[in-house]
Amino acid sequence: MKELFKRLMPFFLLAVWSTAADAQSQRITGSVTDERGTPVPHASVVAKGSNKGTTTDEKGNFSLTVSNSVHTITISSINFQSQDVPVTGGSISIILKVDASTLQDVIFVGYGTQKKSNVTGAIASVKAADLDDMPIQRLEDALKGRTAGVTVVAASGQPGSSDPAIFIRGITSINGSTPLYVVDGMPVDGGIDYLNSADIESIEVLKDAASAAIYGTKAAAGVILVTTKTGKAGSMKVNYNGYYGTQAPARELSLTNATQYATLRNESSLAAGNGLVFPNTNLGTGTNWQDAIFNKHAKIENHEISFSGGSDKSTFNASLGYYLQDGIVATEISNYKRFTVRVNGTHKIKSWLTFGENVAYAYIRNQAPFSENGYFGGPLASAINLDPTTPVVETDQTVIATNPTYANNASLLIRNGAGNPYGISQYVGQEMSNPVAYVQTQLGNYGWSDKVVGNAFVEIEPIKGLKIRSNIGTDLAFWGSNSFTPLYFLSATVNNTSTNNYTRGFNRANNWVYTNTATYSRRINEHSFSILAGYESENLSQQFGSTLTYLGIPATTFSEASMNYSVPTASTNGYGYENQPYTIASAFGRVTYDYDGRYLFTGIVRRDGSSHFGTNNVYATFPSASIGWNPTREIFWHSNRIVTDLKIRAGYGINGNDNLGPFQYESVIAGAGSYTFNNNANSTLVTGYAPQTIANPSLKWEQTSQADIGLDASLFHDISVTFDWFKKKTSGMLMQVAIPGYVGATSEPWGNVASMYNEGEELQIGYHKKIGSFSVDWSGNVSHIENKVTNLGATAYIVGQTFQASAYEVSRTEIGHPFASFYGFKTLGVFQNQAQINSYVDSKGNILQPNAAPGDFKFAHLSGGLGPIGAKDRTFLGNPLPTWTFGTTLSLGYKGFDVKAFAQGVGGNKIFSELRRLDIPAANYSTAYLKRWTGPGTTNDFPRLIDGDPNGNFSNPSNFYLQDGTYFRLKTLQLGYTVPVKLSRQGGIDKMRVYIAGNNLLTLTHYDGFDPELGGGLLGIDRGVYPQARSYMVGANITF
Amino acid sequence: MKYQCLSAIALLGISLTIGSGCKKSFLEGSPVGEELQSTYYTSPSEALAGLVAVYHNLDIETASVGDGSYSNKLGPLNSAGDECYAGGGSSTDMNSWQAWNTNTQTSALDPGWDFWDIDYQGIYRANLMLQVLAKGTVPGLSSALQSRYVAECQFLRAYFYFELVRLFKNIPLTLQPLTPSDMYAQVQVADTAVYSQIETDLNAAIPVLPPTVVQAELGRVTQGAAEALLGKVILYENNTGRMTDAAAALDKVYSSGLYSLMPNFADIFSPANKFNSESIFEIQHTSTQDAGYGNWGNIQGNVYVAMTGPRSYNGPIYWGQGWSFNPIIPAFANFMYGDPRYGVTVANIDSIVTASGGTVSYTAGYANTGLFINKFAPLNQWVNNTAGDPHLNFPNDYIEIRLADVYLMEAEALVRGGGSAPSGLTAQNFLDMVRARVGLASIPATLANIYNERRLELATEGHRWYDLVRTGQAASALAFKGYKDGTNNILPIPLAELNNTKLVQNPGY
């Protein structure tokens, strides 16, 4: 039908022209370009005071014949500021300025798009242009610091690390706050690590409930919509984007050297009444274990090549990507490779019938055989805790021959090329072992995944404005691991002396979603409206896996290991699992209305049925409404240079979260104890079966309701401002409910109990200016959030993370405090003498810290009750989650040169730094320990050292371990040069940009660990996090 | 255009059909690899498994509910009475038993906690099975079995409530499984309402329960057990006007002719004589489970046996790794001394040590008296040393109701109610039979003599504390243990039960 219209158009125009020709007429010609001189096609050219107009052609040229009374023409195009140009006669050159407000952008809102100017919800958007030329390693990083209200906390710097924790407007639930990822309409499970950042057209974050309600029961924690690039009609384009670089640790921990270590160990041992550990402390510097495992030249490279093009009937965008990152810690066993392929296509089969598909495949292979933030062994934890007196390689043949640790395990020792065994610590045991030797035991072991995410759609447009679309998407993932454990001896506890084993794991998951939508949009005079109606069914349950182990195969290394070796059945073991059913069926609708762009309204309702909900509440309804007002379009508004555009909006909505396990509304039948029947000689035990708990057929979704008030403004044409205030309440959070014993259930059932809220403000400012050849783009954002738990039902508090072997937890969730707040003792300095200890008494005169000696911490007696100091004297010590997050991007251009800088940071949070293993008295020390108390008056901040730690100076979690987590980090700094088009065209290249870049160049922080950005999963607890690398890269972006 | 519209409608139609077609069944997946309550109880074996789960709560030696520690019944009851001290390894070993021993129990340190949780769990399971069986929809289950299971559940529910109402008096009475909406709304009812429900259940069960069971079913409830329990319940209700009812119920046990006193008193308690002729309701244990501590919560050996044995004992007859709980109070031993049942009741380890001339030894536990419970003593011959932990695998049973007890209860009911039993026997006849079995001459069937006889006959079998309380002797008999009349006659409601509920603490606690 459009075709028909286009064909008729010339006749129509001819008719217009012929009537116009009768009057006095003039012919206006001209060309429209952007500030870089690139032609702007399809720009609208309208004669002011008449209804005549045209559009520019592909080369940006236009020609228009109008009456002589026309003195001004208005040029406008999406993404550019409209311009009025006087008619001067002759050809006019018009340079359109990019509209900094970006209010004209089209953004994705879920099951469709909306003009940004008409959006009434709080949606943050990151466009391809923001990511182009940025060496982003993980797609989630694209959101970090660029979108107000979105907190991205990396799990660690390990290549292919766990998914970063992403909090959209704070912690949404005690049961997890992972947002919903929707890639090209397909809800994707297991993160978006499989995506290649060069394929991304845009990422939209639906932050408020009013926008996210369209995703109903999956949207409580916010929604991240990822849209991949489609091709554009026109000549075929090939684009290469790549970089190559080197990475190094940004910082090492300051640990004691051998001499310092020996001194501290002696002191600690003597204090406890034990003997000298090191009669001779003059041991030099000893081994720096960090140097032994850190790689200061770890490779990173990324290559992406894409092909796009098409005709007006069919367009495509295909890409190949390869990404490799070596880890900066123990590179041989810490690295990541990803290979991606994508084909996106759209085909207009008939004028009214469109078919399209997006298919992505990713293969990931990574090695990460040790914890990225843990103190139970692995190279990093060992490097922190191993004593510096142990050599990396033991070369003393007398020791090797006589020391039983070596002599008794000679055949199992890991040896270097020269045949000498790697050093084994005589002091530090438990899970700690020589990290260089440890690496040798893990060589080759890897994890892998194959993932295919694809969708295909058919869209028909039977009448103008009505689009009916049917989309089927699938997310198919296979993943597993492959590992060989040889025979080895690293220490008395870290060894495998009996039999080697070879293990392969295999898992498969397949989710599919089937979506049907109908959209009708129409404009009648000043009234524009659109209606969306759809339904969707989703199956998320198709997952199963198995693991098989062969014991005692005839191999000594991973490369020799194979499952082709036959081993007796008794030497194999395996297990498998499969997921319980999980399905969702939904119907949803959205109505948008605007009157002349002045008054805006969006209403959404979604009804979801989930197999996770109880039988009384199978269906949940999630409504939302939002309104907007654009006063600058009012008649009374005096147009001025200051506020050039303004939109005020408000919205309220309800979202849900069906993040509970299958059949939790029901009770599972399980063995309930047995009873004995028959006489003694034949007594038989019969097992009884009973429900595990009380069925709760009313179990339902966690509900998040959110109010949002915001404004989008454009000032002086150059500055865009977006501000939002929100309050998000989560209620009915799922908890296991404490039930009275008279109910008789074995275990506690799940109930909708707890609530919390998040309240905050977000500000995003952008500035764009071009002065001659000089251009400036700056954007900055800051957001502030407060989280508070308001109800936990009958539960007094939820214990958070534990603290090594301590009975006291590090964090707890309690009413009136932020989620997972740090909890522990408060220190009041160090006792300088016995008199101070003796005078620190409770109301009955009992000494509060009877185990204390001078040099020990004085803990605050917060309970005020009778002593001694104990559990009840603990208090809340700080928030693990930032209350402030901020980021800024600066881009400067001068002719072909550009400089881009991106920095981000957080504030208001604390980090609990527990790097040293307390149950290993001989573990190495941070150099901070050198400032310990050694006698009256030496210090009031750091206690004495004593093995056994009778006063709990170190074993009590206290504010002593907490540090300010605020940081500001120059994440990326880039210097680029674009070869002038004239020059590059000679080589057949449309665009060529080369750059050098650095990541994580500078971090401003008070935190003394590796990295203040940590603990996505552990919430602010540093147990020796794998640090983020500092990297330097050279890259190129070539289009031809 | 027409064609386009048709195509569009067809596409829309197809997609709607697929979508809506999916809808209902689409959200109702069935679980893989596990059973749900809503789909269980659909075969005879599943119904039986549900019933066995109720039986399980008759005896949980090691609880995963309550305070989570050892949870047999005799330990705390014997600690509370005037026959034994709590004993054990120290003054804090089995802390709640120690508290009951000194009548210092509190809501937070409550020997009743395990009873409460275990009995109510049993009640829940019985309620659930009664609900399931009331629907009459267990395919393949014969109606005879169906009624028998109902009767067994009624009996067991009555048994659990009887224990609770005696221990706590003021308890919530639930006859249906509670739901999340009403679980916090329960209130305590008058004890008379509980007793009335117990009688209702037992009266319903009696005609249905089998008089005897086949060997493979030994341990299952019989008619005689229900009749005996009914008589006992009415007796405990302490209403003089209903003593004839009690006697009538108990008399049915006698007249059934199915039971007889064991000729040799000592034989009653031996695992070699399980379900002997005197046993009416027996809670069984086994040595064949090979239980280890990993079986916690489901240990079917008799752990109380290990608990009462002498500590680090080195000598004949007795197993050497006991934990010395419930040492017998010398005053009680002295009272019994001379009775033919003394030797079966009291193990005088000190005398063995003395007689051995130094070859036998043991370590004195807390509150040691040298006198140990003999009816449940850990004899070497019953130790399972093959697998698991021997502490957890003694096969000794608790005979919850035995004929001598029934005779003495009937004698008491007849004395208090007057007249003679339907069988024509008198209180004197019943008392005489009990005494005659151990070779004792007749004495007048006065209430005092009957109570005295109970004390001698049933010592350390878990009846004494209840007897003292219900007969009003506790205040004087337990004065030496700090017993406060009006408070310590019942236990405090466990603290955890008061959180978020409408329960009211018992007076004095």
Interface residues (C-beta under 8 A of the other chain):
Chain A: K350 W352 L353 V458 I460 P462 I463 I468 S470 Y514 N516 A518 Y535 S537 S541 E578 N579 Q580 P581 Y582 T583 I584 A585 G609 S610 S611 V618 P662 F663 E666 S667 V668 I669 A670 G671 A672 G673 S674 Y675 T676 F677 N678 N679 N680 N682 S683 T684 L685 V686 T687 G688 Y689 A690 P691 I694 A695 N696 S698 V737 A738 I739 P740 G741 Y742 V743 G744 A745 T746 P749 G751 A794
Chain B: Q4 C5 S7 A8 L11 L12 S15 L16 I18 G19 C22 K23 F26 L27 E28 G29 S30 P31 V32 G33 E34 E35 L36 Q37 S38 Y40 E46 L48 A49 G50 L51 V52 A53 V54 Y55 H56 N57 L58 I60 S64 V65 G66 W113 W116 D117 Y120 Q121 G122 I123 Y124 R125 N127 L128 I171 P172 T174 P177 L178 T179 P180 S181 M183 Y184 Q186 Q215 A216 E217 L218 G219 R220 P271 A272 K274 F275 Q284 H285 T286 T288 Q289 G297 N298 Q300 P395 P494 A496 E497 N499 N500 T501 L503
